[in-house]
Amino acid sequence: MARALVQLWAICMLRVALATVYFQEEFLDGEHWRNRWLQSTNDSRFGHFRLSSGKFYGHKEKDKGLQTTQNGRFYAISARFKPFSNKGKTLVIQYTVKHEQKMDCGGGYIKVFPADIDQKNLNGKSQYYIMFGPDICGFDIKKVHVILHFKNKYHENKKLIRCKVDGFTHLYTLILRPDLSYDVKIDGQSIESGSIEYDWNLTSLKKETSPAESKDWEQTKDNKAQDWEKHFLDASTSKQSDWNGELDGDWPAPMLQKPPYQDGLKPEGIHKDVWLHRKMKNTDYLTQYDLSEFENIGAIGLELWQVRSGTIFDNFLITDDEEYADNFGKATWGETKGPEREMDAIQAKEEMKKAREEEEEELLSGKINRHKHYFNQFHRRNEL
């Protein structure tokens, strides 16, 4: 048992050693965060941040993060790190956000910028690579943005991904993989996933189909009905010993499931874009169009608007390792989420108790005043 634990620990340590952490911020060194994060001076009216764990928390020091402090303001702040390219690698972006003020309208998202970003002049027009995180405004907008910069334009995921709307801290994770798959997680649970190519409607921006490819596609489509049955044959079975191919014909292997053209149905083949994707996946087709690759990532920041301030951003992480991100989330948000809710529940009970006591005092005060009023009226009548 002990040996197994040692081996498991060694594997975990090796995994951590292999992970590349491009950026990690937990704000554990007090006001020294100001040496790493730069407030934009593009507009004197930009709101200011402070380091705070909020009115309720799981751990007073570990839960400290950047908190918005002024209502009705734009905010712009960023931090640099050593530039890198995620070409051929998984990219994981993760952070925690807490809308302690019960957000009514405002952003809780982050942006990842190219290394040449002008931090002092950061504003809403500054180019970014990725925008990710919750955005809330009224009853209509309660979504997770996942916007990618591709071919000089911004493209948003066409799926509606709902965000958390309560006042607790939540862990947001975006995973972009080199095989063009992606995953969006909230609190460690996958809430949306799929293909970057199709869920961002990027197929229309890719290489046009040549006449030769179109002809090839039509031939493939025509032959699909003839070959479709082969996809459902049980290849694990062997031909009967007494089967004579010349006399009996081709060996009809057992079917794994009923072909889709039986019972009056006809095979429709496969989607043309899917076919092209498969046909050209071993060429330079995909690498020619960098759907999820960014050559010069070098900064992360907050550029957003809030009607009511109080949001806290913490536990920023950019890495190439999904397991490292998962463990980091468990070691930070995972350790404090429970105590945070417990403290909020205790405060809520105390506030309810105080409200009842104040109400009782008001009622008692009202009764005393009514008695005084009645007593004064009685004495006036006696005097008359």
Wavefront OBJ file of the C-alpha trace (Angstrom):
o trace
v 0.000 0.000 0.000
v 2.776 2.411 1.002
v 4.705 1.574 -2.151
v 1.638 2.275 -4.288
v 1.193 5.666 -2.622
v 4.840 6.515 -3.236
v 4.488 5.557 -6.903
v 1.320 7.645 -7.211
v 3.063 10.602 -5.581
v 6.015 10.220 -7.981
v 3.677 10.181 -10.970
v 1.912 13.323 -9.707
v 5.231 15.104 -9.192
v 6.365 14.108 -12.674
v 3.111 15.426 -14.087
v 3.601 18.755 -12.312
v 7.190 18.929 -13.536
v 6.060 18.370 -17.119
v 3.374 21.071 -16.943
v 4.279 24.517 -18.237
v 2.764 27.313 -16.151
v 2.868 30.556 -18.109
v 1.095 32.657 -15.499
v -0.197 32.075 -11.972
v -1.503 34.690 -9.550
v -2.997 34.159 -6.084
v -2.253 37.577 -4.483
v -0.605 36.019 -1.432
v 2.046 38.723 -0.939
v -0.155 41.635 0.082
v 0.257 44.954 -1.683
v 3.179 43.673 -3.770
v 0.578 42.795 -6.404
v 0.881 46.411 -7.566
v 4.383 45.591 -8.845
v 2.917 43.029 -11.253
v -0.396 44.566 -12.282
v -0.612 47.885 -14.111
v -3.687 50.110 -14.011
v -4.486 51.728 -17.362
v -4.250 55.523 -17.486
v -6.076 55.769 -20.810
v -9.059 57.365 -19.042
v -8.957 59.177 -15.700
v -12.492 57.972 -15.038
v -11.487 54.296 -14.959
v -12.449 52.568 -11.714
v -9.825 51.431 -9.225
v -9.085 47.998 -7.780
v -8.155 47.011 -4.258
v -7.039 43.757 -2.662
v -9.891 42.225 -0.661
v -11.427 38.919 0.362
v -14.853 40.534 0.637
v -17.493 40.580 3.343
v -17.537 36.790 3.599
v -14.879 34.288 2.612
v -13.459 30.818 3.162
v -10.007 32.059 4.136
v -9.261 35.734 4.783
v -5.829 35.690 3.125
v -6.193 33.000 0.451
v -9.442 34.486 -0.834
v -7.993 37.953 -1.379
v -8.181 39.112 -4.975
v -8.670 42.168 -7.154
v -11.974 43.831 -6.232
v -13.775 46.547 -8.188
v -14.530 49.502 -5.893
v -16.554 52.160 -7.736
v -20.062 51.957 -9.168
v -20.808 52.839 -12.770
v -17.228 52.644 -14.022
v -15.082 51.063 -16.708
v -12.077 49.105 -15.446
v -8.785 48.321 -17.168
v -5.829 46.562 -15.559
v -3.349 43.955 -16.795
v -0.264 41.866 -15.943
v 2.562 40.726 -18.205
v 4.384 37.404 -18.415
v 6.989 35.808 -20.671
v 5.536 35.610 -24.199
v 4.748 32.183 -25.620
v 2.975 30.406 -28.459
v 0.435 27.674 -27.845
v 0.952 26.177 -31.310
v 0.562 22.420 -31.078
v -0.207 22.615 -27.362
v -3.245 22.648 -25.133
v -4.092 26.063 -23.694
v -5.850 26.252 -20.332
v -7.114 29.572 -18.939
v -8.598 29.553 -15.452
v -9.599 31.967 -12.696
v -12.161 32.552 -9.959
v -14.737 35.339 -9.844
v -17.086 36.335 -7.048
v -19.984 38.743 -7.592
v -20.384 39.514 -3.915
v -22.638 42.476 -4.727
v -25.112 40.180 -6.547
v -24.295 41.537 -10.002
v -27.131 43.363 -11.780
v -25.242 44.538 -14.848
v -21.559 44.163 -15.597
v -18.727 41.953 -16.753
v -16.812 39.295 -14.852
v -14.678 38.115 -17.761
v -10.943 38.246 -18.454
v -8.960 38.925 -21.610
v -5.718 37.390 -22.866
v -3.607 39.814 -24.884
v -0.657 39.674 -27.288
v 2.713 40.565 -25.772
v 2.855 43.938 -27.534
v -0.208 45.257 -25.685
v 0.179 48.842 -24.445
v -0.751 48.339 -20.799
v -0.843 52.026 -19.892
v -3.370 52.690 -22.644
v -5.430 49.530 -22.243
v -9.058 50.192 -23.195
v -12.062 48.684 -24.925
v -10.427 49.010 -28.347
v -7.235 47.164 -27.384
v -6.791 43.987 -29.421
v -7.044 40.735 -27.496
v -6.685 37.070 -28.396
v -9.279 35.545 -26.072
v -12.152 36.884 -23.985
v -13.587 34.440 -21.496
v -15.955 34.582 -18.554
v -19.377 35.613 -17.277
v -21.367 38.648 -18.369
v -24.604 39.615 -16.623
v -27.092 42.376 -17.373
v -30.727 42.269 -16.306
v -32.847 39.214 -17.064
v -31.689 38.757 -20.658
v -27.897 38.483 -20.442
v -26.514 35.796 -18.148
v -23.895 34.101 -20.277
v -20.297 32.938 -20.470
v -18.409 34.685 -23.257
v -15.862 32.668 -25.235
v -14.552 34.975 -27.961
v -11.550 34.140 -30.152
v -9.597 36.486 -32.409
v -9.207 34.911 -35.844
v -8.227 36.494 -39.161
v -8.478 40.040 -37.736
v -12.002 39.515 -36.440
v -13.612 38.473 -33.169
v -15.755 35.348 -33.224
v -18.008 34.237 -30.370
v -19.122 30.708 -29.599
v -22.577 30.290 -31.123
v -23.789 28.206 -28.175
v -25.492 29.931 -25.253
v -23.459 29.060 -22.160
v -25.169 30.109 -18.944
v -23.072 31.551 -16.122
v -23.540 31.513 -12.348
v -25.542 34.458 -11.002
v -25.234 34.098 -7.202
v -22.854 35.924 -4.872
v -20.395 33.077 -4.249
v -16.947 32.441 -5.724
v -16.942 30.285 -8.860
v -14.124 28.662 -10.832
v -14.153 29.272 -14.601
v -11.958 27.172 -16.918
v -11.447 27.324 -20.689
v -9.536 24.554 -22.478
v -8.459 24.895 -26.132
v -6.796 21.802 -27.580
v -4.621 21.412 -30.705
v -7.127 18.912 -32.166
v -9.607 21.842 -32.310
v -11.740 20.559 -29.457
v -12.600 22.763 -26.496
v -14.124 22.555 -23.047
v -15.756 25.175 -20.817
v -15.951 24.295 -17.138
v -17.579 25.959 -14.160
v -16.568 24.749 -10.711
v -14.648 21.878 -12.258
v -17.645 20.526 -14.173
v -17.843 20.609 -17.964
v -20.862 22.657 -19.054
v -20.076 22.941 -22.763
v -17.673 21.308 -25.191
v -17.307 20.577 -28.857
v -15.421 21.666 -31.965
v -13.782 25.078 -32.244
v -14.176 24.808 -35.990
v -17.947 24.421 -35.938
v -19.078 26.034 -32.683
v -17.506 29.335 -33.734
v -18.809 29.164 -37.321
v -15.239 29.338 -38.589
v -15.682 26.813 -41.408
v -16.982 29.539 -43.731
v -13.720 31.451 -43.271
v -11.534 28.565 -44.355
v -10.251 27.524 -47.752
v -12.879 27.368 -50.490
v -13.565 23.955 -51.984
v -11.848 23.525 -55.336
v -13.730 22.058 -58.365
v -11.685 18.867 -58.045
v -12.661 18.543 -54.371
v -16.330 19.139 -55.210
v -16.223 16.398 -57.876
v -14.460 14.085 -55.434
v -17.159 14.858 -52.873
v -19.994 13.981 -55.257
v -18.344 10.652 -56.108
v -17.868 9.891 -52.430
v -21.496 10.776 -51.733
v -22.735 8.491 -54.539
v -20.618 5.584 -53.349
v -21.617 6.097 -49.732
v -24.877 4.160 -50.070
v -23.047 1.155 -51.500
v -20.346 1.144 -48.827
v -22.473 2.181 -45.864
v -23.276 -1.377 -44.818
v -19.585 -2.137 -44.271
v -19.499 0.286 -41.361
v -21.899 -1.981 -39.477
v -20.315 -5.398 -40.140
v -18.902 -7.326 -37.211
v -15.243 -7.636 -38.217
v -14.465 -9.879 -35.240
v -16.284 -12.868 -36.763
v -14.582 -15.394 -39.083
v -15.888 -17.030 -42.260
v -17.565 -20.426 -41.921
v -15.249 -23.323 -42.758
v -17.634 -24.725 -45.389
v -18.198 -21.373 -47.128
v -17.241 -21.438 -50.817
v -16.595 -17.939 -52.140
v -16.911 -18.988 -55.807
v -20.245 -20.720 -55.272
v -21.721 -18.819 -52.349
v -20.382 -15.336 -53.097
v -19.025 -12.853 -50.536
v -19.193 -13.862 -46.902
v -22.069 -11.878 -45.252
v -20.568 -11.054 -41.848
v -23.051 -10.562 -39.008
v -24.294 -6.999 -38.532
v -23.448 -4.988 -35.403
v -26.619 -2.955 -35.825
v -29.262 -2.348 -38.467
v -28.025 -0.149 -41.363
v -29.823 3.219 -41.519
v -31.272 2.573 -44.983
v -33.399 -0.370 -43.861
v -37.077 0.035 -42.975
v -37.570 2.655 -45.686
v -34.655 4.864 -44.622
v -31.926 5.954 -47.010
v -28.319 6.836 -46.200
v -27.596 10.544 -46.495
v -23.819 10.196 -46.298
v -21.826 12.613 -44.166
v -21.771 16.395 -43.969
v -19.568 17.945 -46.630
v -17.548 20.058 -44.169
v -16.907 16.991 -42.013
v -15.750 15.070 -45.070
v -13.370 17.854 -46.090
v -12.042 18.066 -42.551
v -11.270 14.327 -42.522
v -9.877 14.314 -46.047
v -7.400 17.093 -45.382
v -6.536 16.562 -41.723
v -3.154 15.099 -42.603
v -2.214 18.045 -44.845
v -1.441 21.659 -44.023
v -5.162 22.448 -44.239
v -5.735 22.972 -40.514
v -2.350 24.429 -39.643
v -2.874 26.961 -42.408
v -5.811 28.329 -40.444
v -4.851 28.818 -36.819
v -8.275 28.479 -35.261
v -6.949 28.179 -31.710
v -3.271 29.053 -32.025
v -1.839 32.358 -30.859
v 1.791 33.114 -31.576
v 2.599 35.853 -29.077
v 0.559 35.528 -25.870
v 2.037 37.823 -23.252
v -0.524 39.472 -20.967
v -3.765 38.894 -19.087
v -6.149 41.563 -17.902
v -9.544 42.870 -16.885
v -11.195 45.333 -19.245
v -14.865 45.634 -18.391
v -17.792 47.751 -17.199
v -19.794 47.397 -13.988
v -22.883 49.231 -12.800
v -22.481 47.987 -9.246
v -18.960 47.264 -8.011
v -17.701 44.590 -5.631
v -16.586 41.725 -7.885
v -13.434 39.863 -6.773
v -11.062 38.201 -9.290
v -8.516 35.662 -8.033
v -6.529 32.475 -8.733
v -5.493 33.323 -12.298
v -3.792 30.507 -14.198
v -2.538 29.970 -17.743
v -0.945 26.583 -18.436
v -0.675 23.821 -21.018
v -1.731 21.054 -18.646
v -5.361 20.220 -17.889
v -4.512 18.071 -14.880
v -2.375 20.797 -13.332
v -5.237 23.271 -13.755
v -7.657 20.813 -12.174
v -5.371 20.293 -9.171
v -4.740 24.031 -8.842
v -8.482 24.659 -8.803
v -8.979 22.060 -6.079
v -6.119 23.497 -3.996
v -7.500 27.054 -4.169
v -11.230 27.371 -4.820
v -11.849 23.775 -3.781
v -10.438 24.383 -0.286
v -12.330 27.601 0.467
v -15.703 27.190 -1.282
v -17.267 25.311 1.634
v -16.096 27.648 4.440
v -17.160 30.617 2.312
v -20.762 29.411 2.164
v -20.701 28.583 5.867
v -19.600 32.117 6.740
v -22.272 33.584 4.487
v -24.942 31.433 6.167
v -23.795 32.546 9.624
v -23.859 36.202 8.566
v -27.304 35.766 7.032
v -28.658 34.328 10.313
v -27.102 37.166 12.283
v -28.602 39.737 9.930
v -32.047 38.124 10.225
v -31.751 38.090 14.011
v -30.739 41.738 14.055
v -33.611 42.652 11.731
v -36.114 40.866 13.997
v -34.731 42.619 17.059
v -34.977 46.003 15.349
v -38.534 45.233 14.272
v -39.471 44.211 17.794
v -37.936 47.404 19.151
v -39.917 49.452 16.667
v -43.141 47.651 17.625
v -42.423 48.117 21.313
v -41.567 51.747 20.755
v -44.791 52.191 18.806
v -46.860 50.659 21.624
v -45.222 52.927 24.213
v -45.871 55.977 22.073
v -49.518 54.968 21.596
v -49.922 54.525 25.377
v -48.397 57.943 25.977
v -50.698 59.470 23.393
v -53.777 57.847 24.997
v -52.650 58.910 28.483
v -52.174 62.519 27.353
v -55.598 62.640 25.683
v -57.254 61.188 28.812
v -55.736 63.847 31.047
v -56.743 66.643 28.671
v -60.369 65.469 28.778
v -60.281 65.399 32.600
v -58.889 68.911 32.718
v -61.712 70.150 30.526
l 1 2 3 4 5 6 7 8 9 10 11 12 13 14 15 16 17 18 19 20 21 22 23 24 25 26 27 28 29 30 31 32 33 34 35 36 37 38 39 40 41 42 43 44 45 46 47 48 49 50 51 52 53 54 55 56 57 58 59 60 61 62 63 64 65 66 67 68 69 70 71 72 73 74 75 76 77 78 79 80 81 82 83 84 85 86 87 88 89 90 91 92 93 94 95 96 97 98 99 100 101 102 103 104 105 106 107 108 109 110 111 112 113 114 115 116 117 118 119 120 121 122 123 124 125 126 127 128 129 130 131 132 133 134 135 136 137 138 139 140 141 142 143 144 145 146 147 148 149 150 151 152 153 154 155 156 157 158 159 160 161 162 163 164 165 166 167 168 169 170 171 172 173 174 175 176 177 178 179 180 181 182 183 184 185 186 187 188 189 190 191 192 193 194 195 196 197 198 199 200 201 202 203 204 205 206 207 208 209 210 211 212 213 214 215 216 217 218 219 220 221 222 223 224 225 226 227 228 229 230 231 232 233 234 235 236 237 238 239 240 241 242 243 244 245 246 247 248 249 250 251 252 253 254 255 256 257 258 259 260 261 262 263 264 265 266 267 268 269 270 271 272 273 274 275 276 277 278 279 280 281 282 283 284 285 286 287 288 289 290 291 292 293 294 295 296 297 298 299 300 301 302 303 304 305 306 307 308 309 310 311 312 313 314 315 316 317 318 319 320 321 322 323 324 325 326 327 328 329 330 331 332 333 334 335 336 337 338 339 340 341 342 343 344 345 346 347 348 349 350 351 352 353 354 355 356 357 358 359 360 361 362 363 364 365 366 367 368 369 370 371 372 373 374 375 376 377 378 379 380 381 382 383 384
